[in-house]
Amino acid sequence: MSMKGEIPGFGDVQIQLLIEDAIQMLYSVKSSDSDGGASILRLVFCKYIASEPHKRLRISTDYEAINATHSAPAAFVVQLLSLLRRHVNIAEKDLAASISAHPMHGLFLALASILREVKYHNIKEKAEIETWNRILLDAYDLVHTATKTVLVVLSNESPEGNYPGLNPEENGVGGGEDFDAVIGEGGGDTVSKSQRILHECFRTVKEACSALQVVLCKPPLPREGNEVQFVKLDTIVAAGDWLRLLLTSIRHFGAFSGVYTCFHCLCATLLCSKIPSLVTLPQGWLEEFLHKAEVMDVSITRRSGGLPLGVLGVLSANSPYRTSLLEKTMKRLFEAAKAALPLDADTNLDLPQVHAYNIIRRLLSDATITDLMRDYFSDCFVLCIDGLSSQSFPIRNCATMLFSSLVTKVLGVKKNRDEDHAINTVTGREFFARFPSLHAFMIQKLTAAVYELEGENYSVHPAFYPILTILARLKPTTVEGNNTHLTLSTFRPLVLKCAASSFYKVREITARAYASLIPPAEFVDEVHHLMTSIQSNSPSSTHPNLIHGILMIVRNLVQVHLHRDVAGTDILLDFASKIPALMRTSIWILTDLNIPAIQDAYISFIRDFLAKRDWLPTASSLNNPLVQVYIKESWSISVQLLHHYDMTDLKLAHAWIFNLRKNLAQYILECLGPLDTSFESKSAIILRFLCDVDYEVQLEALQHLSLAVFAESVEWSRILPKLLEMVHSKSSYEQVTYVAAEILASEAIREHFRSCSFASVKSVPAGSVADDLAERLSVTENTYEVAALLPLLTTLVVERDDGGGEAGVQVLVGLMRKWSFDETATYVRASVAKSLYVLLSKFSGALSQNVASELLYVDLLLLLDQLLDDDDADVRAVAAKIAAEHLNSKTPIVPLQCRSLLFKYALRSVSSLPAISKVAEYALQILAGSIDPVIVLEAQLNPSHVLFAKEEFNQNKEEIIDAVLAYQVLMAAVGHTAVTLQAKESLYKRVMEWSQSTVATLAATGSKLSTLKGQGKVFGLLMRTVISLVFACSFSDNSRAQTLMKQVASMDVHEQVLRIAKSGSMDAFDGFIPV
């Protein structure tokens, strides 16, 4: 940290006060406070101690004796150690009592920050080196004692429930109501003692190990022959052994992760030191970890706890010995993982095989040794596939996790949601070129798996799913078989045999894998061959599972090659010309086979081929009479099937019927365009689907209605009443209700909505549609329902004569105000903005000269301002777009600029005193704020020490912007010609009441106010106060305001506040808000 010169305005007294504040911050449970306190002490050390050897400051109570016997840097650190030792001693005696009053983590953090700044290379004198040796040894002893104290909690089987001295059973008493009493001050959320203790133990280990890392790795390492050393070899050995014990004892993942960072840094420092006595230490520790993995039968926590991190800490160190150490370690781990399981092994214990698997998986996941681990990927694949056949569940579980890590490491992280997309795959040539031994192994295992599938027991081999998962992530290339036998085509016969399995999951993974084995050049011929193989036999002689499996393969082939940019244009045109003739001869699958699963697979195939035409190279590629005939025939059969599988009796239905009906509905609706169905027929079909008892069918109809292409192609006079009935029906599924409401509120059908008759809606009485919706929204707490129905109600009120008129608008404004606060879900506030856009269109022309209309309009503009100040950027952007359009702006306007223009426009558009008073009242509320000044100051003077404090909803809110904006609005309001003298005096009186109360509260704080200069909330309060007084001073009778302004000017507050208070004007803020 490089800092030159003193801090302006900070003498010895101010620096001492700064240190005291920093130490208090170190005691806070909040990370931000303790980090800030450590940074302040580090700043003071670098600025005043390291650069001024004779500077003496006070940290601990015994500072005089320490300053008299040590140099300035050493004295500073020794005082911090003295303070830390007091806290550690208290924790040793009573851990539970030390949590709230004497926490240790902040002091350890400060110790680490300061020791990083010590310049050991500048210390040459023997006596000074010995002093620093004692200091560092004391620091290690404190780290050891503190971590040993909290280890009692963190090493327990239940870290959340083991607290020495706190558990009532230790004292021989029962747990009462006050056993786990809460700890919390200053308001806000409270947290139980158990959580506070666990959190403090975790933070203590983390920060103590961070300090130990600086103690061991920052000073020069001990060399043989040196009489005086900063850190002795015995200290390093003891620290390494203690870190190993922590890694293998702690059960809290976050805690031993903090230990790992220190241990890894120590190992890297020692291995790179080129000092034989030090280089051998990490190698010995690695041997101890591996030995423990071979003999330890009780895991400290899941996935072998910190044991894998201990091994990784040595191997990930960038040293000349890393390759040889990794080779020996992997050989030993493979031997342990492959060791035969004893017949009398207790599978409830963590066996050596389990530890070996967990360590290997952890090594695979580390990015620093990925290049070295690539040589072991093949062996790891073999290990985990063999491990899936183990009789021990823990081994199978570890093998599954290892396989998952391998697939991610070898085949890459998914770059697309579609797992089988070409972008998520690698070529088979590349995969087997990198891992040639896997080809024969996978063939062998897959052969055994197929044999078991075809055997008498019809069992699934454990290796089946992982092998086919790998094949599904590979893709063939046109040159893969030119010079090698390691091709994907070798797997085809074996995979195809699995298509007839009686297990659906087997057929599913088979279809995915087989589709990846077919290169684009063979795609058309393979589909033709597979479909022909089904038709060559009669339906009765072909097993249904085989038909279903082949259809699933064909469907996946079509999805992969047609819709994932795999096949070229020539192949697509060839497919479009050859397959339609084959499709006509396979229509019997729909008509003759009364098996929903097979019919569902077939419908999915023809949908991907005929209905989803985004794969076609040209629009005319399927303009074939044969295709049109087939579409009409299959469409007619689909309609009959949908009627055949009636869902009236849901108890008799099963999953495949639901899937089939959904697919049939999609296909029928998608073919309405290509078949050129008549206007009436289209509407009748959609209306029939909307009346279906299956909500999946209803949703498909609604999704098609929401497309823009249907805006003018259906009979909305018949559709809209049904949609409104679905919205009001209590028996409708929620998603159906929401989508129907969204369609009804869409702008594309607004003209139809305006003229449509709702007399046929049976769920509500005639003429009360809007009233019923308003009542429903006023009582519901379902935010999804509000987000869906509010725009619909707005459309009813604005577009329909029976929408309620002005009374309906008032009810609507009340609902919008209720759901526009920051604590409301974002999607609800976005719905409010959408509704507001529709409602403001009602006031696009000149306002009628009546008070009620102006008040209503002002309500809308103030609501828009609230959305312009929303905490969500998207909501602010939508609100700014609405405001710009309403203000007839030709260019986009930023939200802040919108707010200023909006208030000016509001005051210019209204002429009645009540409307102007409402705008002024709103500005006054902004200036006064939503939180009482007493609460603001109390919260800053006595901050809460809760663990998880509740955050503010709008953290981006700038109080100074709000205050300046409110001042501008108030000044414009009092200058309006319609504002009477009485109204001005009332406004002045209210501003003075708040200002006087606030100034009295600030004055009562006294000298403590100067310590709050860095607090944003206090600065905002002061700015609002002084701006309020500037406004009050603009009145003729302003003596009281002048007096209060002078009182603020005499306070020790921010310079910006003092500048305004002394000048009594807002000239400095001219142009502050862009216009």
N, C-alpha and C positions, 0 to 999 in steps of 0.2 A: 504494500500500500504506500504509494508515493504522495506525500502531502508536504508542501513547503509553506513556511510562514505560519503565524498564529491565526486563530479564528477571530475575526474582527468582533470586538465588543465582549470577548470572553477573557476575563482575568482569572486569578487564582480562586476567587470566591465563586464565580460562575462555573468554573470547571469542577470545583468540589460539589456544587449543587447538581451539576450534570451527572457526576459519578453516582451520587446518592439516588437520583431518579433512575439511572441505569440499573442499579442493583435491585431496586424495587421491581423493575420490569422483569428481571431475571427470575423473580419468584412467581411470576404469572404462569398459569397453566396454558395460556394461549401461545401458540408457536410464534405468532407475529410479534407479541410483546417480548418474549425471551430472545428472539432473533435480534430485535431492535436493541435490547439492552446489551447483548454481546457486541453488536456493531459499534455502539457508543463507547464501550470500554476499549475496544480495539482502536477506535479513532483517537481516544485520549492517549493510549499507550504509544501509538505511532507519532502523534503530533507533539506531545509534551514530555514523554518519558524517554523514548529511544533517542530522540534528537537533543534532549537536555539532560545530561547525566546527573545533574545536581538537583533536579526537580523532585520534590517530595509531596505526595498526595496521600489522602486517607481513604482506606477501604474497610479495614477491620478495626476492631477496638484496640488491638495491641500494635497499632501502627507506629507509635513512637519508638518502641524497642526495635522493631523490624527496620525502620528507616535509619536508625543509628548504626546498624551493623551490616547493612547490605547496600549495594549500588542501587541506583534508581530503578533500572529494569528488573533486577532481582527482587527488590523490595516490593515492587508492584505485584509480581507474581506470587511472592511468599504471602503477602496480605490476602490475596485471593484464595490461596490454599488454606490459610488459617480460617477464613470465612467458610470455605467448603468443608473443612474438617469438622467444624461445629455442626453443620447440617448432617454430615455422614454419621457422626456420633449419635445424634438424636434419632436418626433412622435405624441405627443398630439397636437402640433401646426400645423404640416404639415406631414401627414402620407406618402403622395406620395414622398415628398422630402427626407424623412428619409431613404428610402429604399436603395438607392445606396451608400450613404455616412455614415449613422449612423444606421446600422441594429442592432436589439436587440437580435436575437436568439443565436448568438455565446456567448454573455456575460451571458445570462441566463444559457447556457450549462456549462460555466466555473464556474458560481456561484454554480450550483448543484454539480459539480465535487469536488469543494473545501469544501463545507459544509459537504459532505460525510466523509471527513477526519478529521473533528473536533472531538476531544475526550471530549465529554461533561462530562463523569464520572470523569475526572481529574480536572474539574473546581469546586472548593469548596467555594471560597470566595464569599460573598454576592454581593460585588460591581462588580465583574467580571460576576456573573450570571446576574445581572441587565444590564450590558453592552451587553451581548449576547442576552438578551431579546429584547433590543432596536434594535440590529442588525437584528434579525429574524423578528421583527415586520416591520422594514424598508423593508426587503426582501419581506414580504407578500404584503406591500403597493405597491411596484414596480410591483409585479406580477399582482395585481389587476388593477393597472392603465394601464399596457401594454396590458393585455387581454381585458380590457374595450375599449381601443383605437382601436384594430383590430377587435373587435366584430361588429363594424359598418359595416365592409366589410363582415365578415363571417356569420352574421345573416341575411343578405339581401337575398331576394328571388333569386337574380342572383349574387352570390359571384364573378363571373368572370367579372362583368360589373359595380359594384358599388364601386367607389373610391372617397371618400370625397376630394374635392379640385382639382380633376383631371377631372371629367366629365365636358365637356364644357357647358352643359345646366345649371349647377349650377351658372356659371358666366354670363349667358345670352348671350353666343356667340355660334355660330354653330361649329360643329365638323369639323375641317379642316384636311388637310393631315398630319399635325404634332400632331394631338390629341393623338394618341397612338404611339408616336415615340419610336424607339428602344433604349434600354440601353445595351451597351456592349463595352468592351475595350479590347485591346490586340489581336484583330483578333479573328477568330473563329465564331461560331454561335452567333447571336444576339437574344434577346428576348424582347418582347414588355413590356411596363410599366405595362400593365394589368396583364400579367403573373408574372412579378417580384413582384408586390404588393401582389397578391394572394399567391404566394409562400412564401413570407416573413411573411405574416399574419399567414399562416398555421404553419410555423416553429416557429414563436414567441409563439403561443399558446402551441405548443407541448413542447418546451424547458422551457417556463415559468412554465407550470404545473409540469414538471419534477423537477424544482427548488422548487416549492411549496411543492411537495411530500417530499423532504428532509427537508424542513423547518418544516413541521408538524409532520413527523413520525420519524425522527432521534433523536431529543432531548428527554429527559425524559418527560413523560406526566404530566400535572398538577394534583396535588392531593389536596384534601381538607385539610386545616390547614397549608399548606406551604405558607409562606409569600412571598418568592421570587421564581419565576418560570421562566424557559426558554421560554415556550410558554403558554400564558394564555388561559383560557377556552373561553373567548370572541373571541379571535383570531381564535380558532378552529371552533367555531360556525359560525363565519362570513365567514371563508374559505369554510366550507362545504356548506353553502347557496350559495356562489358565484359559486362553482363548479356545483351545481345543476342547477343554472341559465345558465351556459355555456352549460351544456348537453342538456338542453331543448331549447336553443336559436340558437346554431351554426348550420349552414346548410352544412358545409363542413365535409364530413365523416372522412377524415384523421385527421381533427382538433379535433372533439369530441371523436375520438378514443384515442388521446393523453390525453384528459381530463379524460377519463374513467380510465386510468392507475393510475393516481393520486387519483381519487375518490375511487377506489377499495382498494388501499393501505391504505388510511385514514380510510375507514370503517373497514378493517381487523384489523388495529392497535387499533381502539377504541373498537370494539367488544371483543377483546381478552385482554383488559386492566383490566377487573374485577373491574372497578371503575364505580359505578352506574350512576353518572352524565355524564360519557362519553359513556357508553354502550347504553343509551337511545337515543343518538343523531342519529346513523344510523337507528335505528328503526323508529324514527320520520321522517327521510328523505325518508325512504321506503314508509311510509304512504302518504307523500306528492306526491311522484311519482305516486302511484296508484290512488290517488285522481285526479291528473292532467290527467291521462289516461282516467278517467271516465267523465271528464268535457271538455277536450280540443277537439275542433272540427276542428282545422286547424293544419295540421302536419307541423313540421319545415322542414322536408325533407322526402324523400321516406322511407317507412318501419318504420315510427314513429321516425326517427332520433336517437338522443341520449337517448330517453326515455327508451327503453329496456336496454341500457347499464347502466343507472342509477339504475334500479331494479337489474340487474345482479351484479353491483358493491357491493351491500349490501349482496345479497344472496350467492354469490360465496366466500365470506370471510370465511375462515376456523375457525369457532368459535363454541362454545357450543350451540349457539342459531340458528344455520343454519337450522336444521330440522324443528323446530317449525315455524320459519319465512317462510320457503318455503311452509309448509303446509297451513298456513293462506293465503299466497300470491296466491297459485294455486287455492284455493277455491274461492277467490275473482275474479281472472282472468277468471275462468270457468263461474262464474255467469255473468260477464260482457260480455263474448263472446257469451253466449247462450241467452242473453236478446233479447226479441222480438224487431224487427225493427219497429219504429213508422211509421204510414201510411204517415205522412207528412215529413219524414226524407229526408234531402237533401243528395243524394248519392255523390254529388260533394265534400262534406266535409269528413274528416277522422272521422268516428264514433268511439265511445268507443269500439265497437266490433273489429274494425280494430286494434286499439292499443293493445287490449288484445291478439289478434292472434299474432301480431308482437312480443310482449313481451314473449309469450309462446315459439314461435319459437326460439327466441334468447336464452332462458334458455335451450332449448333442445340441442342447438348447442354447449354449453359450456362443455368442458371435465371435469372441476373441480366438477360439480354437477351431472354428468351422473348417478352415482349410486343412488342418491336420486330421480332423475327424472324418473327412471324406473317404479316407482309405479304409474306414471301418463300416461304411454304410451297408455294404453287402452282408457282412457278418451280422450286423444289427438286424437286418431284414430276416435273415435266417433264424436268428435267435428269437425274435418276437413271434414269428409264425410258428416255430416249434413250441414256444412257451404257451401258445393258445391251446395246445393239446395237453397241458399239464393237468394232473388230478387236483392240484391245489388252486383254490380260487384266488388267493393273493397273488400267485405267480401269473395266472391268467389276466388278472386285473392290471398288473404291472406291464405285461406284454401288450395289452391293448393300448395303454398310455404311451408306451414306447413306439408302437406302430403309428399312432397318431402324430407323434413328434417327427417320426421319420418321413411320413408322407408330406408333411408341411415343409420339412427341410429339403427333401429331394425334389418334389414336384412343385414346390413353391406355394405361397399363400394365394388363396383364391382372389383373383382380380375382378371377378364377376360373380353375381349372385348365383348364376347358373353353374353348378359345380362341374358339369360336363362340357361347358363351352370350350371352344378351341383355344381361347386365350388362357385357360386354366390347365392346359395339357402340355406334355412334351412328346416328342416323337419316340416311337419304339426303338428306332435305330440309335438315337442318342442315349436312351436309358440303358439299353443292353450293351452299348459300347463302354459305358462307364462302369456297369456292373455285370460283366459277362457270365459270372458264375450263377447269377440269379435265374438265368433262362432255364437251364436244366433243372434247377431246384424247383422252380415254379411249375414246370411241366410235370415233374415227379409228384409234387403235392396235389396238383389239380387232377392228375390221373387217379390218385387215391381217393380224392373227393368225389369224382364222378362215379367211381366204383361203389362207394358207400351210398350215393344217391340212387343208384340202380339196383342196389342189393335188396335183400329181403326186408331189412329194417327201415329202409328209406330215411336214413339219418344224414344229417348235414355235418361234413367234416369241419373241424375248427379252422382249418386253413382256407376254406372255400371263400368266405367273405373277404378276407384281406387280399387274397390274390386277385379276385375279380375287381376289387376296389382299385388296385393298382392298374389293372388292364383298362378299366374305365377312364383313367386319367391319362392314358397314352393315346397316341394317334399314329397311324401308319404314314409312310412316305413312299413315293413311287420308286425310289432307288434302294429301298431297304434290303431287298433280296439279291442284289447284284453280286455281292462279294462276301456274303456271310450267311450262316445258317441261323443266326439269331434274329429271326423275323417274328412278327406278330401273327402271321398266317398259320404258324405252327399250332397256335392255341385254338383256332377256329373249330375244328371238329370236337374238341373236348368241351368248349363252351356251349356249342349248339346242342350237345346232348343234355345239357342242364335245362333246356327250354321246356321239357316235358315234366319237370319236377312237380310234385303235388304241393310244394310249399310256394306260396305267392311271393314271398321275399326273395326266394331263389330265382324265380322267373324274372322278377324285377331287376335284380342286379345282373342277371344274365343278359337281359336286353340292353342294359347300359354298357356292359363290357363288350358285347358282340358288335354293337354299333361302332365302337372305337377301333375294331379290328378290320373294318372294311375301308379300303382306300377309295377316294372319289371315282377313280376310273372303273371300279367294279361295282359301284353303288347301284346303278340301274339294273344290271344283270342279277345282282344278289336279291334285290327286291322282287324281281320277276321270278327268280328261282324259288324263293320262299313262298310267295303267294301261290305259285303253281303246285308246290309240294302239298299245300292244304287242299287244293281243288282236285288233285289226282286221285284222292280217295273219297269215298262217300262219307257224309257226316257221321253216319253210324259206326264206320270202321276207324275213324280218327279220334283219338282220345281228346276230350275237351281241354285238358291241361296243355297238350301239345299245341292245339290251335291257339289257345290264349297266349302261350309263350311265344309262338312265332309272330302273332299279331303285335305283341309288345315289342319284339325285335324290329319289325317293320316300322312301327310307329317311331321308335327311337332312331332308326336309320333316317327316316324322313326329317325328323326334328334336327338331327345333327347335320345332315348334308344340305337340306333346303333352307333352314332358318338360322344357321349359324355361320354363314359365309364360308363354307368348306368347299362345296362343289363349284366348278366353273360354269360359264354361260353355256358352253356346248353340252355339258352333262345335264344341265337343267332343261335345255330344250329337248334333249333326247328323252329325259324322264317324262316331260309333258306330252310327248308324242306316243310313247309306247305303253305307259301304264293305264290310261283310260280304258283301253280295250280289255285289259286284264281285270279292271275294277267291275265291269258289267257282269263278268262271269262269277264274281265273288259275292254278289248281292244276296245269295242264299244264306250268308252268315247272319244277316238281319232277319230274314223271313223264316228260315227253317230251324235255326238254333235258338231255342228259347232259354238261353243262358245269359243273364245280364252282364256278367264279367266279360264274356267274349264280345257281346254286342257293344259294350262300352269301349273296349280296345279298338274295335273296328270303326266306330264313330269318331274316336279320337284321331285315327289314321286319316280318314277321309276329310275331316275338318282341317288337319294340317296341310293336306294336299289341295283340296278344292276351295275351302272357305277362306283360309288365310292365304291370300294371294300376293303377299309382299315379296315372296321369293321369285316371282315370275320375272324373267328378263325383259319381256315386253307385255303390254296389256293384252295383246291378241294371241298370246301363246296358247291359251285354252279356249279360243273361239272355234271349237270343234263341235259339230252336230252331235257326235257321240258323247261328248262331255255334257252337253246340255241335256240330252236324254237321260244320262245317268244321274245328273243332279236332280232333275224332276222326279225320277223314280225313287232315288234314295230319300229325297225330301218328303215325298208322300208316305213312304214307309216309316220315316222318323215320326211324322205326325201321328200315324196309327200306333206306333210303339209307345209314344208318350201317353196316349189315351189308354192303351192296353195296361201299362203299369200305373194304374190309378193309385193315388196315395190316400184314398179315403180311409182305409184301414191301416193306420200307421204301425200297428202292432205286428202286422204280417210282413212289413217291409224290412229289407236288410240293407247293408251299406252299399252294395253294388247297385241296387235300384236307385238310391239317391244319386250316386255318381252318374249312372246312365241317364236319368232324367235331366240332370244338369247339362250333360253333354248334348243330349237331344235338343234341349231348348236352345242352347248356343248355336247348334248347327242349323236349326230351323230359322232362327232369327238372322244368322249370317247369310243365309241363302235368299233372303227376301230381296236383296238388291240384284244379284245375278239372275234371279228368276223373273224380275220385272213384275212383281206381284201388284195387283190393283190397289188403289187407295183404300177401298173399303175392306178388302181382304187383309191387308196389312194391319189396319186398325183392329179388325176382329181378332186376329191372332194375338196381337199384343194385349188386347183387353182380356182375352181368354187366359193368357199367361199371368196377368195381374190378378185374376180371380183364382188361380191355382192355390191349393192348400200347402204346397211345398214352397217354403220361402226361398229356396235356391232358384227355383223357376221364376219366382217373382223378382228376385234381384237381377236375373239375366234380362228380363223384360225392361226393368228400370235402367239398367246400364245401357241398353240400346236406345232407350228414349232420351237419355242424357247426351247422346251424340248429336252433333250439329246437323248431320245429314237428315235427321228425322224431323227437323223443325217444321218443314212444310210438307211432309210426306205422310202424315197420319191425321186422323180425324180428332182433333184436340177437343172438340165439343163433347165427345164420348169419353175421352181418356182423362181429361182434367177432373171431372167429378169423382171418378174412381180413385185417382191419386189423392184427392182431398179426403175421401172416405178412408183410405189406407192410413193417412196421417192421423185421423181422429180415432181410428179403431184401436181400442185397448188390447186387442188380441194380436195385433201385428207385431212382428219381430222388430226390435229397435232399429236395426240397420235398414230394414225396409222403410220404416217411417222416416228416417233421416234422408235417405236417397230420394224418396218421393217428395219430401219437403224442399229439397235442393232443386229438383226439376221444376216444381211449381213456382219457385222464386227466381228462376233463371230469366235473364233478360231476353233470350231468344223467343220465348213464348208469351211475352208480356201482352202483346196485342190480343192473342187468343184468351189469355187469362182475364183481360179486362171485360170481354164481351160474353164470356161463358156463363151459363146458368148453373147454379149449384143447388137447384131445387131438388135434384134427385139424390143428394147426399143424405143418407138415412141416419148416420150416426149423430147428427146434430140438428136441432130445429132450424127451419128455414130462416134466413136473415140474421142468424147469430153465429156465423162461422168465425168472424173476427173476435167476437166477445168470448167465445168458447176457447179460442187459442190464447187470448190474453189472460183469462182465468187460469188456464193450464200453466202458462209461463210464470204467473205470479206465485204459484204454490210449489212448483217443482224445484228441487235442488240438484237435479241431474244436469250437469254442465253440457253434456253431449246433446241432450234434448234442447237446451236453450240455444246452443250454437246452430242447430238445424232449423228450429222453428221461428226464431226471431226474424230472420230475413223474410220468411213467408208471411208472418204477421205484418211486417212493414209493407210488403207488396199488396196485401189485402187492404190496408189502410189507405195507401196512396193511390192505387189503381182502381178500386171498386167503390161504387156509390154506397154499398152496404158495409163499408169498412169501418164505420164509426165516426167519420168526420173529425171535427176538431177535438172532441172528447177522446176519440180513438188515438189521435196524435199525442195527446197529453199522457194517456196511459202508456203509450209506446215509449215516450221520452223517459217516463219513470222507470220502466223496465230496462232501458238502455243505460240509464245512469246507475242502476243497481248492479249491472254486470260489466261495468267498464273500469272498476278499480284495479290497481296493480296486482292485488292478491288473487284476482280471478285468473283462471287458466288463459293462456295466450290465445288459443283457438276461439275462445268465447269473445275475447276483446276484438279479435279479427272479424268475428261475426257482427259485433256491434258496429264496427267501422263500415262493413258492407251494408248494414241496415241504414246507417246514417247517410250514406251516399244516396240511397234510394229516397229517403225522407227529405233530404235537402233539395231534391229536384222539385218538390212540391212548392218550394219557396224561391224558385229560380227567377220569377218575375218580380215586379214591384210589390211591396208589402201593402196589405190593406191597412188603412189608417185607423186601427183599433188596438187598444192596449193588450187584449188577450192574444192577438196574433203576434204582436211584437215581443211579448214575453215568451211565447212559444219559440219564436225564431231565435231569441237570445239564448234560451235553454239549449237549443241545438248547437249553436256556435260555441258555447262554453263546453259542451260535451265534446265537440271536435277538438277544442284546445286541450282538454284532458287527454285525448288520444294522441295529440301531437307531442305530449310530454310523457308518453308511455315508456316503460323500461325496455320494451322489446323493439328492436330496430325495424322489424318488418311491419309492426303495427304503426310505428311512426311514419314509415315510408308510405303506407296506404293512406293514412290520415293526411299527409302532405299532398298526395296526389288529389285527394278529394277537395282539400282546401284550394289548391291551385285551380282546379276546374271551376269551383264555385266562385272564385275571385276573378274568373275569366283571364287567367294568366296564360300567356302563350308559351312560356318556358317553365321548366320544373323549378320548384322553390324548396329550399331546405326547411325542415320542420321549425327551427327557431325563427327563421324569417316569416314563415307562415303564421306563427303565433302573433307576432307584432302586427302584421298586415290584417290579420283576422279581427283583432280588437279594434283597430282603426275603422275597419269596414263595418263592424257591429255598431260602433257609436255613430257612424255616419248614416247608417241605414234606419235607425230608430229615432223617434222624436218624442216619445212619451217619457215622463219622469220615472215611472216604475221600471221600465225597461233599462234606462240608463242606470238607475239605482242598483239593479240586479248585476250589471257589469261591474260597477264599483264595489259592490259587496263581494263579488268573486275575487276581485283584485285585492281587496282588504284581507280576505282569507289566505291568499297566497302570501301576503306580506307578514301576517301574524304567524303563519306556519301551522302545522297540524299537531305539534307536540308542545306542551307547556314548557316555558323556559326553565322552570324549577327542575323539571324532570331531565331536561337536556344537560344542565350543569351538574346535577347529581350523578347522572350516568357517566360523565367524564371525570368527575372528581373521585368517584368510587366505582371504578369499572368492575363489571361482573367477572368473576373467575370461574365461570361455568365452562364445562368441557366443550359442549356443542351449543354455542350461542345462536340464537335465531337471527338470520340475516334480514336486512331490510329488503323490501320488495323491489324498490327502485334505487339501486346503488349508483346509477349514472346521473342522478338528479343534481343539478347545479343550483344551489340556493341563491347565489348572487345574481344569476340570470333571472330567476323568478322574481327576486326583489326589484331589480331594475325594471323589468317588464311591468310589474305591478305598479311601480311609481309612475311610469309613463302613462299607464291606463288611468290611474287616479287623477293625474294632472289633466289629461284630456277630458275626463268625466266632469270634473268641477268647472272646466271651461266651456262646457256645453251650454247653449242658450236655454235649454229646457230645465236646467237644474236651478232650483230656487235657493235663496239664501238660507232658508231653514234646513234644506237638505245638505247644504255645504257645512253648516254648523254641526249637524248631526254626525256627519262624516268626520269632521275635525275632532269632535268629542270622543268618538270611538277610537280613533288613531291615538289620541293622547292617553286614554285610559290604558291601552295596551302598552304604549311606550313607557309610561310612568311606572307601571308594574314591572316591566322588564328591566328598566334601569335600576330600580330598587333591588331586584333579585341579583343583578350583576354587582351592585355595590356591596351587597351583603356577603358576597364571595370573598371580598377583600384581596389580600395579596395572592391568594391561590389562583386568581384569574390569570396572572402572568405565566403560570405554569401550563396553561391550556392553549398557548398560542399555536401549537402544532395540531390542534384538534379541529377538523373541518367543521364539525357541528357547531362548535363555539364560534368559529369565524363567521359561519352563516348566520347565527343568531345575532352577532354584533352588527353585521352588515344590514340585516333586516331592521334592526333597531335604529341605526343611524340614518338609514334611508327613510324610515317612517318619520323621524324627527325633521329631516329636510323637507318632507312633504308638509308637515305641520307648520314649519316656519314660513311656508308660502302664504299662510293666512295673515290677515292684518293683526289680529290679536294673538301674537305668538310669543309672548313673554315666557310662559311656562315651557314651551318648546325650546326656547333659547337657553333657559336654565338647565334643562335636562341635557342639551347638547354640550354645554360646558362641562357638565358632570362626566359625560362619556369621554370628553377630550382629556380629562385629568386622570383617566384610568390607564394602567399599563397594559395596553392591548396592541393589536396589529397596526402597522404603520398606515395601511390603506384605510383602516377605520378612523384613525386619528386625522388623516388628511381630509376626509369628508367632514368629520366633526368640527375641525378648526375652520374650514372654508365655508361650511354651511350650504354647499351647493353640490349639484350633480354634474358639473361641467366636465369632470374627468371621464364621465361615461357617455359623452356624446359620440354617437356612432358605435357604441358598444354592441348593440343588437343590430344586425344588418337589415336594411329595408330595401 
